[in-house]
Amino acid sequence: MANVTDLQTKYSKLAQEYSKLRAQNQVLKKGVVDEQANSASYKDQLKQRDQTLRKQEQEMDSLSFRNQQLAKRVELLQEELAVSEAKGKKGKSKADSPSQHGLETQSVFDEDLQKKIEENERLHIQFYEADERHRRQEAELTTRLQELERDSEQHQAVVDGLTTKYMETIERLQSDKARLELKAQTLEREAKECRMRTEECQQQLRRCQAELNRQVKQSSSVIQEKVPFNDTKFSDYNSLNVPPHNRRHQLKARDLAGQALSFIQDLVAALLNFHSYTEQRVHIYPLDSSIEPISPLNQKFSQYLHENAAYVRPLEDSFLQLHQSITEDTVTILETVVKLKCFADNFSSYTHFLQKILPYQLKSLEEECDAPLCTTALSVKNQELQSDMKRVTSVFEKLQSYITLLALPSVRQDAMPQSSTSAVFTQLAACLHSLHDAIKEMSKHYNQKAGLEKELPTVTQKLSTTTECLLGSLGSLTSSTGKIATFFSNNLDFFTSSGYSPRGSTAALNPLQAESMLANKKKAAAYFSAIKKARPQSVPYREALSNRRILTSSTESREGLTQQVQQSQEKIARLEQEKEHWLLEAQLGKVRLEKENQRIAELEAQLAAALGGSPNSQPAAASTLAQSHEDAEKEQKAVGKETTLCTSLVGMLCTTPTVEHVGDEESREQLIKTHYMARVGELTTQLQISDSKAVHFHSECRALAKRLAIAEKSRETLSEEVKLANQNITRLQDELTTTKRSYEDQLSMMSDHLCSMNETLSKQREEIDTLKLGSKGNAKKNKGR
């Protein structure tokens, strides 16, 4: 579980970093594209300037060529002038008309020459200025181009680094995602198995509940018919019908009181924040107390708000005392919960506090409406907030009346019947829901009002932060009231049910019966503790059941093993008897074979002796040999017909008497005895081995049974952990989606803002460039003038 949570946190952190880097990448990409566009535009401008420079160079060449032509022409004219002057000196005697005509032409040529010289000088000056300006612009453009190329290289390096980092993070996230998907699949399979098992357990539980309900109905009918003690003459004696102590009811009541205490603590914290931030807002808006004094009404309102902790803190303290008074050894009903009266008094004092500050709240909102910069929409929202505050105060008054009614039975008996109590609890639940709705509406209207106030030109940062804190406190107040309303509605059946009632009666339990119940509980506990001390310490019931299951399983397995051992021993004994029988038969056959071989050898020796004595004696020997064979056959037949029963220490043995019967009986008996003693030793060793194996199997079966029980417990714990893990996974996925959406929205807003800023900067740069160009043109015109 810890690994899953760590992976989830790492995954969320990586997702956040990835979203941030992606936004930065988009901004950098846009900047790089803008810089590339600027560099392209600068290159185009450089090309245009080069073209204009080439044109000016061509014009300069043409002007220099024209200047050379004019210089040659001037030289020719000067030569002609010198020739004409020489001719004029020689021909002074000529008439005046040609000399006058020569002077006129001379003056025309001089004027033309002076004009050409001035034009040439002016063209030289323009060419020099244009050359200098072109060189300066070229140097500026080259430096600008180098800076842009350097910036583009840096941006490209940053983009490459970010892309590699993104790819690495994407790969790592994909691997984490795959691993988490595998874990999720395994957890889903386990969850399916757990659901199947839970369905089976639920079916068994339904069956058990049906059976238990039947038994409870039967027992309750018997108890109502026979057990109660109802005295019709003296009703005071009916207090002897004391109900049993309901421990489950007490544990449930304490658990619910603990949950309600946490909700009340959240509500108290939200109310404290709301009143404190309201006090801060009164000091800031519509008039800032640090600059000018606020109105006397707002001063009084701020003074009352400053005292909010004296009314809100006792709610938490009194409910904490109420929670501490509910224990396992007490009886928790409305008649015995004395601390509820203290909580009701504190709640009524807080309600009076709300009634006291309500007119000041309304007047403060009217002052905000009377402010000079207050718009009509803002006035409408202030009116809606006035109605919301009135509604919240009225709902608190209703709650105070219902809580006071619930606290009455603890002060005065028979103050309220059971049916009225159920109705009060139901109305209290409805009132809590209406309180949640009213605070939700007030929070919504405050949000709309804060949005309208942000548009005002006189809103300060201090007012904005105070308004945001006030909205946060309203949000927490809305969530806490919603939790309290949902909690009360979900547990309304428990609140309206009577946990304790006298036997045979549906009336409520009085304090006398509660004291009797607790006294009986203490007596029973003392009795059982005395019995426990008197008797030896017993084994717990669950442990005894588990030991019994282990014992029965081990005894069954032991009986089965002993039966198998007995059967195998019987089979081994039978096979050993057969084996011994056939071994004895083989030994007897060997002895007979040896004797027959000896007889044959003797007969052959006799035959050889007889043959060696005389040839005539051959028929006699043959006849004697045949006779001996016939005698042997007869003897064998007689032996086969006559048998004797031999007894010894090892048992009985049926034998056939032979000629050497007396000599071989002892040796045969000794062989059989040694053989059987060896077999008995082997069998004893085998029996010992089988006993040790049986003991080993017995201990192993017990260990396996214990391991099975431990495995069942671990399976239950793991199933619970799987449920918790699934809940955590769903919760973390929801949080991840919400945070992801919020971050994406923020990043999109930031990227849009950066784009708009870049556009404005580019527009400003263009305007600056145009202004510079215009100023340069004006300066040139002024110089030309």
C-alpha positions in Angstrom: 0.0 0.0 0.0 2.8 2.4 0.9 4.4 1.7 -2.6 1.1 2.5 -4.3 0.7 5.8 -2.5 4.4 6.7 -3.2 3.9 6.0 -6.9 0.7 8.0 -6.9 2.5 11.0 -5.3 5.4 10.7 -7.7 3.0 10.4 -10.6 1.1 13.5 -9.5 4.4 15.5 -9.0 5.7 14.4 -12.4 2.4 15.3 -14.0 2.5 18.8 -12.4 6.1 19.3 -13.6 5.2 18.0 -17.1 2.3 20.4 -17.3 4.5 23.3 -16.2 7.3 22.4 -18.6 4.8 22.0 -21.4 3.5 25.5 -20.8 7.1 26.8 -20.7 7.8 24.9 -23.9 4.9 26.4 -25.7 6.0 29.9 -24.6 9.6 29.3 -25.7 8.4 27.9 -29.0 6.3 31.0 -29.6 9.3 33.2 -28.7 11.6 31.2 -31.0 9.1 31.5 -33.8 8.8 35.3 -33.2 12.6 35.7 -33.2 12.8 33.6 -36.4 10.2 35.9 -38.0 12.1 39.0 -36.8 15.4 37.6 -38.1 13.7 36.8 -41.5 12.4 40.4 -41.6 15.8 41.8 -40.7 17.3 39.7 -43.5 14.8 41.0 -46.0 15.6 44.5 -44.9 19.3 43.8 -45.3 18.7 42.5 -48.8 16.6 45.7 -49.6 19.4 47.9 -48.3 22.0 46.0 -50.4 19.8 46.5 -53.4 19.5 50.2 -52.7 23.3 50.4 -52.1 24.0 48.7 -55.4 21.6 51.2 -57.1 23.4 54.1 -55.4 26.8 52.7 -56.5 25.5 52.4 -60.1 24.3 56.0 -59.9 27.6 57.0 -58.4 29.4 55.3 -61.3 27.2 57.0 -63.8 27.7 60.4 -62.0 31.5 59.9 -62.0 31.4 59.0 -65.7 29.3 62.1 -66.3 31.7 64.2 -64.2 34.7 62.9 -66.3 32.9 63.8 -69.5 32.1 67.3 -68.1 35.7 67.7 -67.0 36.9 66.8 -70.5 34.4 69.2 -72.0 35.6 72.0 -69.6 39.2 71.3 -70.6 38.2 71.6 -74.3 36.3 74.7 -73.6 39.2 76.2 -71.8 41.5 75.3 -74.7 39.0 76.9 -77.1 38.9 79.9 -74.8 42.7 80.2 -74.9 42.7 79.9 -78.6 40.0 82.4 -79.0 41.8 84.8 -76.6 45.0 84.5 -78.7 43.0 85.1 -81.8 41.4 88.1 -80.2 44.8 89.6 -79.3 45.9 89.2 -82.9 42.8 90.5 -84.5 42.2 93.7 -82.5 41.6 95.5 -85.7 38.5 93.5 -86.4 35.1 94.8 -85.7 33.5 95.0 -82.2 30.6 92.7 -83.0 32.6 89.5 -83.2 34.5 90.2 -80.0 31.3 90.9 -78.2 29.9 87.7 -79.5 32.9 85.8 -78.2 32.6 87.4 -74.7 28.9 86.3 -74.5 29.8 82.8 -75.4 32.6 82.9 -72.9 30.3 84.0 -70.1 27.8 81.3 -71.0 30.5 78.7 -70.8 31.7 80.0 -67.5 28.2 79.9 -66.0 27.7 76.4 -67.3 31.0 75.3 -65.9 30.3 76.8 -62.5 26.9 75.0 -62.3 28.5 71.7 -63.2 31.2 72.2 -60.6 28.6 73.0 -57.9 26.4 70.0 -58.9 29.5 67.7 -58.9 30.4 69.0 -55.4 26.8 68.4 -54.2 26.7 64.9 -55.6 30.1 64.1 -53.9 28.6 65.2 -50.6 25.4 63.2 -51.0 27.4 60.1 -52.1 29.7 60.4 -49.0 26.7 60.8 -46.7 24.9 57.9 -48.3 28.0 55.8 -48.0 28.5 56.6 -44.3 24.8 56.0 -43.6 24.9 52.7 -45.4 28.0 51.5 -43.6 26.5 52.5 -40.2 23.2 50.7 -41.0 25.1 47.7 -42.2 27.1 47.5 -39.0 24.0 47.8 -36.9 22.1 45.2 -38.8 25.1 42.8 -38.7 25.4 43.2 -34.9 21.6 42.8 -34.6 21.7 39.7 -36.8 24.5 38.2 -34.7 22.6 38.8 -31.5 19.4 37.3 -32.9 21.3 34.2 -34.2 22.9 33.8 -30.7 19.5 34.1 -29.0 18.0 31.7 -31.5 20.8 29.2 -30.8 20.2 29.6 -27.0 16.5 29.1 -27.5 17.0 26.1 -29.6 19.4 24.6 -27.0 16.8 25.2 -24.3 14.0 23.7 -26.5 16.2 20.6 -27.2 16.9 20.2 -23.5 13.3 20.5 -22.6 12.2 18.1 -25.4 14.7 15.5 -24.1 13.6 16.1 -20.6 9.9 15.7 -21.7 10.7 12.5 -23.5 12.4 11.1 -20.5 9.6 12.1 -18.2 7.0 10.7 -20.7 8.8 7.4 -20.9 9.1 7.2 -17.1 5.5 8.1 -16.7 4.5 5.5 -19.3 6.5 2.8 -17.4 4.9 3.9 -14.1 1.5 3.9 -15.8 2.1 0.4 -17.1 3.2 -0.8 -13.7 0.2 0.8 -12.1 -2.1 -0.7 -14.6 -0.7 -4.2 -13.9 -1.2 -3.5 -10.2 -4.7 -2.2 -10.8 -5.5 -5.3 -12.8 -4.2 -7.6 -10.1 -6.1 -5.6 -7.5 -9.3 -5.7 -9.7 -9.0 -9.5 -9.9 -8.5 -9.7 -6.1 -11.4 -7.3 -5.7 -13.6 -9.5 -7.9 -12.7 -12.6 -5.8 -13.4 -10.6 -2.7 -16.7 -9.5 -4.1 -17.6 -13.1 -4.8 -16.6 -14.1 -1.4 -18.5 -11.2 0.1 -21.6 -12.2 -1.9 -21.4 -15.7 -0.5 -20.8 -14.3 3.0 -23.8 -12.0 2.5 -26.0 -14.9 1.5 -24.9 -16.8 4.6 -25.4 -13.6 6.7 -29.0 -13.3 5.3 -29.7 -16.8 6.1 -28.3 -16.3 9.6 -30.2 -13.1 10.0 -33.4 -14.7 9.0 -32.8 -17.6 11.5 -31.8 -15.1 14.2 -34.9 -12.9 13.5 -37.1 -15.9 13.9 -35.4 -16.9 17.1 -35.6 -13.3 18.4 -39.3 -13.1 17.6 -39.9 -16.4 19.3 -37.8 -15.3 22.3 -39.4 -11.8 22.5 -42.9 -13.4 22.4 -41.9 -15.7 25.3 -40.3 -12.8 27.2 -43.3 -10.5 26.7 -45.7 -13.3 27.7 -43.9 -14.7 30.8 -41.0 -12.7 31.9 -42.2 -9.1 32.7 -43.1 -8.0 36.1 -46.2 -5.7 35.9 -47.8 -4.6 39.1 -51.2 -3.1 38.3 -51.8 -1.7 41.8 -48.4 0.0 42.5 -46.7 1.3 39.3 -43.5 2.1 41.2 -42.7 -1.6 41.4 -42.6 -1.8 37.6 -39.1 -0.3 37.8 -38.0 -3.8 38.5 -38.5 -4.5 34.8 -35.0 -3.3 34.1 -33.8 -3.8 30.5 -30.4 -5.4 29.9 -27.4 -3.2 29.3 -27.0 -2.6 25.5 -23.3 -2.4 24.9 -23.6 -2.2 21.2 -26.0 0.8 21.6 -23.4 2.5 23.8 -20.5 1.9 21.4 -22.6 3.2 18.5 -23.6 6.2 20.5 -20.0 7.0 21.4 -18.9 6.5 17.8 -21.6 8.9 16.6 -20.7 11.4 19.3 -17.1 11.3 18.2 -18.0 12.0 14.6 -20.4 14.8 15.6 -17.6 16.3 17.8 -15.2 16.5 14.7 -18.0 18.1 12.7 -18.7 20.6 15.5 -15.0 21.4 15.7 -14.9 22.2 12.0 -18.1 24.3 12.3 -16.6 26.3 15.3 -13.4 26.9 13.3 -15.4 28.1 10.3 -17.6 30.4 12.4 -14.5 31.9 14.2 -12.9 32.6 10.8 -16.0 34.1 9.3 -16.6 36.5 12.2 -12.9 37.5 12.4 -12.6 38.2 8.7 -15.9 40.1 8.8 -14.4 42.3 11.5 -11.3 42.9 9.4 -13.5 43.8 6.4 -15.5 46.3 8.5 -12.2 48.1 9.3 -11.2 48.2 5.6 -14.4 48.8 3.6 -16.1 51.2 2.8 -13.7 53.3 4.9 -10.2 52.3 5.8 -9.6 52.8 9.5 -5.9 53.3 9.0 -6.6 56.4 6.9 -9.9 57.8 8.3 -12.2 56.8 11.2 -15.1 54.5 10.4 -18.7 55.2 11.4 -19.9 54.7 15.0 -22.2 51.9 13.8 -19.3 49.9 12.3 -17.3 50.5 15.4 -20.0 49.0 17.5 -20.4 46.2 15.0 -16.6 45.5 15.1 -16.7 45.5 18.9 -19.4 42.9 18.9 -17.6 40.8 16.3 -14.5 40.9 18.4 -16.4 39.1 21.2 -17.4 36.1 18.9 -15.0 33.7 20.5 -16.7 34.0 23.9 -19.9 32.7 22.2 -18.5 30.2 19.7 -15.8 28.4 21.8 -18.2 27.1 24.5 -20.1 25.2 21.8 -17.0 23.0 21.2 -16.2 22.7 24.9 -19.7 21.7 25.9 -20.0 19.1 23.2 -16.6 17.7 24.1 -17.9 17.3 27.7 -21.0 15.6 26.2 -18.8 13.2 24.2 -16.7 12.4 27.3 -19.8 11.6 29.3 -20.9 8.9 26.8 -18.9 5.8 27.7 -19.4 2.0 27.5 -20.5 1.8 31.2 -23.2 4.5 31.0 -26.8 4.6 29.6 -27.2 7.1 26.8 -30.7 8.3 26.4 -32.2 11.8 26.5 -33.3 11.4 30.1 -29.7 10.6 31.2 -27.6 12.9 29.0 -27.3 15.8 31.4 -24.5 17.5 29.4 -26.9 18.1 26.5 -28.5 20.9 28.6 -25.1 22.8 28.8 -24.7 22.5 25.0 -28.2 23.8 24.5 -27.6 26.8 26.7 -24.4 27.7 24.9 -26.1 27.3 21.5 -28.9 29.6 22.7 -26.3 32.2 23.8 -24.7 32.0 20.4 -28.1 32.4 18.7 -28.7 35.5 20.9 -25.3 36.8 19.7 -26.4 36.3 16.0 -29.7 38.2 16.8 -27.7 41.0 18.4 -25.3 41.5 15.4 -27.9 41.1 12.7 -29.0 44.8 12.6 -25.4 45.9 12.5 -24.7 43.6 9.6 -27.7 44.9 7.7 -26.7 48.6 8.4 -23.1 47.8 7.3 -24.3 46.5 4.0 -26.5 49.6 3.6 -23.5 51.8 4.2 -21.7 49.9 1.4 -24.6 50.6 -0.8 -24.4 54.3 0.0 -20.7 54.5 -1.0 -20.1 56.8 -4.0 -18.5 54.0 -6.2 -21.2 51.4 -5.5 -22.9 50.2 -8.7 -26.4 49.0 -9.0 -25.3 45.4 -9.4 -23.3 45.6 -6.2 -26.3 47.1 -4.4 -28.5 44.2 -5.6 -26.0 41.7 -4.3 -25.9 43.5 -0.9 -29.7 43.3 -0.7 -29.5 39.6 -1.5 -26.9 39.2 1.3 -29.1 41.0 3.7 -31.9 38.5 3.0 -29.5 35.6 3.3 -28.2 36.8 6.7 -31.8 37.1 8.0 -32.5 33.6 6.8 -29.4 32.2 8.5 -30.3 33.8 11.7 -33.9 32.5 11.6 -32.6 29.0 10.9 -30.2 29.2 13.9 -33.2 30.2 16.0 -35.1 27.1 14.9 -32.1 24.9 15.7 -31.9 26.5 19.1 -35.6 25.7 19.9 -35.2 22.1 18.7 -32.0 21.5 20.7 -33.7 23.0 23.8 -36.6 20.6 23.4 -34.2 17.7 23.2 -32.4 18.8 26.4 -35.7 19.1 28.4 -36.0 15.3 29.3 -32.6 15.4 31.1 -33.9 18.2 33.4 -37.6 17.2 33.8 -39.0 13.7 33.5 -42.0 13.0 31.3 -41.3 16.3 29.5 -41.7 14.8 26.0 -43.1 11.4 24.8 -41.3 9.1 22.4 -43.3 10.1 19.4 -42.6 13.8 20.0 -38.9 13.0 20.3 -38.9 11.3 16.9 -40.7 14.3 15.4 -38.2 16.7 16.9 -35.3 14.7 15.5 -36.9 14.7 12.1 -37.5 18.5 12.1 -33.9 19.0 13.4 -32.6 17.1 10.4 -34.7 19.2 8.0 -33.6 22.4 9.8 -29.9 21.4 9.4 -30.4 20.9 5.6 -32.1 24.3 5.4 -29.1 25.8 7.2 -26.7 24.2 4.7 -28.8 25.6 1.8 -28.9 29.1 3.4 -25.2 29.3 4.0 -24.6 27.9 0.4 -26.7 30.7 -1.0 -24.9 33.3 1.1 -21.5 32.0 -0.1 -22.6 32.2 -3.7 -23.8 35.7 -3.4 -20.6 36.7 -1.6 -18.6 35.2 -4.5 -20.6 37.3 -7.0 -20.2 40.4 -4.8 -16.4 39.8 -4.6 -16.2 39.5 -8.4 -18.0 42.8 -8.8 -15.8 44.5 -6.2 -12.6 43.5 -8.0 -13.8 45.7 -11.0 -13.9 48.8 -8.8 -10.9 51.2 -9.2 -10.5 51.8 -5.5 -10.1 48.2 -4.4 -6.9 47.7 -2.5 -4.8 44.6 -2.1 -5.6 44.4 1.6 -9.4 44.3 0.8 -8.8 41.7 -1.9 -7.0 39.3 0.5 -9.5 39.9 3.3 -12.4 39.1 0.9 -10.6 35.9 -0.3 -10.1 34.8 3.3 -13.8 35.5 4.0 -14.8 33.5 0.9 -12.6 30.6 2.1 -14.2 30.7 5.6 -17.7 30.6 3.9 -16.6 27.6 1.8 -15.5 25.7 4.9 -18.7 26.7 6.7 -20.7 25.4 3.8 -18.9 22.1 3.7 -19.1 21.6 7.5 -22.9 22.3 7.6 -23.3 19.9 4.7 -21.4 17.2 6.5 -23.4 17.7 9.7 -26.8 17.6 7.8 -25.7 14.4 5.9 -24.5 12.8 9.1 -27.7 13.6 11.0 -29.9 12.3 8.1 -27.9 9.1 7.7 -28.2 8.3 11.5 -31.7 9.5 12.0 -33.0 6.0 12.6 -30.6 5.5 15.4 -31.5 8.9 17.0 -35.3 8.2 16.8 -35.0 4.5 18.0 -35.4 3.7 21.7 -32.2 1.9 22.7 -33.5 1.0 26.1 -37.1 0.2 27.3 -38.5 -1.8 30.2 -39.5 -5.4 29.6 -43.0 -5.7 28.3 -43.4 -2.0 27.9 -42.7 0.6 25.1 -42.3 3.5 27.5 -39.0 5.4 27.8 -36.4 4.5 30.4 -36.4 6.6 33.5 -33.2 7.5 35.5 -34.2 5.0 38.3 -34.2 2.2 35.9 -30.9 3.3 34.4 -29.3 3.3 37.8 -30.7 -0.2 38.5 -29.4 -1.3 35.1 -25.9 0.0 35.8 -25.9 -1.6 39.3 -26.9 -4.9 37.9 -24.2 -4.7 35.3 -21.6 -4.0 38.0 -22.9 -6.9 40.0 -22.7 -9.2 37.0 -19.2 -8.1 36.2 -18.1 -8.6 39.8 -19.7 -12.1 39.8 -18.0 -13.1 36.6 -14.6 -11.8 37.7 -15.0 -13.7 41.0 -15.8 -16.9 39.0 -12.8 -16.3 36.8 -10.5 -15.9 39.8 -11.9 -19.0 41.5 -11.6 -21.2 38.4 -8.5 -21.9 36.5 -7.8 -19.8 33.5 -9.8 -21.2 30.6 -9.0 -21.2 26.9 -10.8 -18.6 24.8 -13.7 -19.9 22.8 -12.2 -19.2 19.4 -8.9 -20.8 20.3 -10.8 -23.8 21.7 -12.7 -24.1 18.5 -9.6 -23.9 16.4 -7.8 -26.4 18.7 -10.8 -28.8 18.4 -10.8 -28.5 14.6 -7.0 -29.2 14.5 -7.4 -32.1 17.0 -10.3 -33.7 15.0 -8.4 -33.3 11.7 -5.2 -34.7 13.3 -7.0 -37.6 14.9 -8.8 -38.5 11.7 -5.5 -38.3 9.8 -3.8 -40.4 12.5 -6.5 -43.0 12.4 -6.3 -43.2 8.7 -2.5 -43.6 8.9 -2.7 -46.2 11.6 -5.2 -48.2 9.5 -2.9 -48.0 6.5 0.0 -49.1 8.7 -2.0 -52.0 10.0 -3.0 -53.1 6.5 0.5 -52.8 5.2 1.8 -54.7 8.2 -0.7 -57.5 7.7 0.1 -57.7 4.0 3.9 -57.7 4.8 3.4 -60.5 7.3 1.4 -62.6 4.8 4.0 -62.1 2.2 6.8 -63.0 4.6 5.0 -66.2 5.6 4.7 -67.2 2.0 8.3 -66.3 1.4 9.4 -68.4 4.4 7.3 -71.3 3.2 8.9 -71.3 -0.2 12.4 -70.8 1.3 11.9 -73.9 3.5 10.6 -75.8 0.5 13.7 -74.8 -1.5 16.0 -75.9 1.4 14.3 -79.2 1.7 14.5 -79.7 -2.1 18.3 -79.0 -1.9 18.7 -81.6 0.9 16.8 -84.2 -1.0 18.8 -83.5 -4.1 22.1 -83.9 -2.3 20.9 -87.2 -0.8 19.8 -88.5 -4.1 23.1 -87.5 -5.6 24.9 -89.4 -2.8 22.7 -92.5 -3.4 23.3 -92.3 -7.1 27.0 -92.1 -6.5 26.9 -95.1 -4.2 24.9 -97.1 -6.6 27.3 -96.2 -9.4 30.2 -97.3 -7.2 28.4 -100.6 -6.4 27.7 -101.0 -10.1 31.3 -100.4 -11.0 32.5 -102.8 -8.3 30.1 -105.4 -9.5 31.1 -105.0 -13.1 34.8 -105.2 -12.2 34.2 -108.5 -10.3 32.7 -110.9 -13.0 31.0 -110.5 -16.3 28.3 -113.0 -15.4 27.3 -110.9 -12.5 26.1 -108.1 -14.8 22.5 -109.4 -15.1 22.5 -109.8 -11.3 23.8 -106.2 -10.8 21.3 -105.0 -13.3 18.6 -106.8 -11.5 19.8 -105.4 -8.1 20.0 -101.9 -9.6 16.5 -102.2 -10.9 15.4 -103.6 -7.6 17.0 -100.7 -5.8 15.2 -98.3 -8.1 11.9 -99.9 -7.4 12.7 -99.8 -3.6 13.5 -96.1 -3.9 10.3 -95.4 -5.8 8.3 -97.3 -3.2 10.1 -95.5 -0.4 9.3 -92.1 -2.1 5.7 -93.1 -2.4 5.6 -94.0 1.2 7.3 -90.8 2.2 4.8 -88.8 0.1 1.9 -90.6 1.9 3.3 -90.3 5.5 3.8 -86.9 7.0 4.8 -85.8 10.5 4.0 -82.6 12.5 7.1 -81.0 14.1 6.8 -78.3 16.8 9.5 -75.9 18.0 9.9 -72.5 19.7 9.2 -70.6 16.4 6.0 -72.5 15.6 4.8 -75.7 13.9 6.0 -77.2 10.6 4.7 -80.2 8.6 7.5 -82.4 7.4 7.9 -85.7 5.6 10.1 -88.2 7.4 13.1 -89.5 5.5 16.0 -91.7 6.4 18.1 -88.7 7.6 15.1 -87.0 9.3 16.6 -87.2 12.8 19.9 -85.6 11.8 18.6 -82.7 9.7 15.8 -81.6 11.9 17.9 -79.6 14.3 19.9 -77.8 11.6 16.7 -76.9 9.8 15.1 -75.6 13.0 18.2 -73.5 13.7 18.1 -72.0 10.2 14.4 -71.2 10.5 15.0 -69.6 13.9 17.8 -67.3 12.7 15.7 -66.3 9.7 12.7 -65.4 11.7 14.7 -63.5 14.3 16.2 -61.4 11.5 12.8 -60.8 10.1 11.5 -59.8 13.5 14.3 -57.2 13.8 13.6 -55.8 10.4 9.9 -55.6 11.2 10.6 -53.8 14.5 12.8 -51.2 12.7 10.1 -50.7 10.1 7.5 -50.3 12.8 9.6 -47.7 14.5 10.2 -45.8 11.3 6.4 -45.9 10.5 5.7 -44.6 14.1 8.1 -41.7 13.6 6.6 -40.9 10.2 3.2 -40.9 11.7 4.3 -38.5 14.5 5.9 -36.3 11.9 2.8 -36.3 9.7 0.7 -35.5 12.8 2.8 -32.5 13.7 2.9 -31.4 10.1 -0.8 -31.6 9.8 -1.2 -29.4 13.0 1.3 -26.9 11.5 -0.6 -26.8 8.2 -3.9 -26.3 10.1 -2.4 -23.4 12.0 -1.0 -21.9 8.8 -4.4 -22.3 7.2 -6.0 -20.3 10.0 -3.3 -17.6 9.7 -3.8 -17.5 6.0 -7.5 -17.0 6.4 -6.9 -14.1 8.8 -4.3 -12.6 6.4 -6.7 -13.0 3.5 -9.4 -11.1 5.4 -6.9 -8.3 6.3 -5.7 -8.2 2.7 -9.2 -8.0 1.4 -9.9 -5.0 3.7 -6.6 -3.5 2.6 -7.6 -4.0 -1.0 -10.9 -2.2 -0.4 -9.0 0.7 1.3 -6.5 0.7 -1.6 -9.4 0.9 -4.1 -11.0 3.7 -2.2 -7.6 5.6 -2.0 -7.0 5.0 -5.7 -10.4 6.5 -6.6 -9.9 9.4 -4.3 -6.4 10.0 -5.6 -7.6 9.8 -9.2 -10.3 12.3 -8.5 -7.8 14.6 -6.8 -5.4 14.1 -9.7 -8.0 15.0 -12.3 -9.1 18.1 -10.3 -5.5 19.3 -9.8 -4.7 18.5 -13.4 -7.6 20.5 -14.7 -6.8 23.4 -12.4 -3.2 23.4 -13.5 -4.1 23.2 -17.1 -6.5 26.1 -16.8 -3.9 28.2 -15.0 -1.2 27.3 -17.6 -3.6 28.1 -20.5 -4.4 31.4 -18.8 -0.7 32.2 -18.3 0.2 31.2 -21.9 -2.6 33.4 -23.2 -1.4 36.3 -21.0 2.2 35.8 -22.2 1.1 35.7 -25.8 -0.8 38.9 -25.4 2.2 40.5 -23.7 4.5 39.4 -26.5 2.0 40.9 -29.0 1.9 44.2 -27.2 5.7 44.2 -26.9 6.1 43.5 -30.7 3.6 46.3 -31.4 5.5 48.7 -29.1 8.8 47.7 -30.9 7.2 48.4 -34.3 6.0 51.8 -33.1 9.4 52.6 -31.6 11.1 51.6 -34.9 8.6 53.7 -36.9 9.2 56.7 -34.6 12.9 56.3 -34.9 12.7 56.2 -38.7 10.4 59.2 -38.7 12.8 61.1 -36.4 15.8 60.2 -38.7 13.9 61.4 -41.7 13.0 64.7 -40.0 16.7 65.1 -39.0 17.8 64.5 -42.6 15.3 67.0 -43.9 16.5 69.6 -41.3 20.1 69.0 -42.4 19.1 69.4 -46.1 17.4 72.6 -45.3 
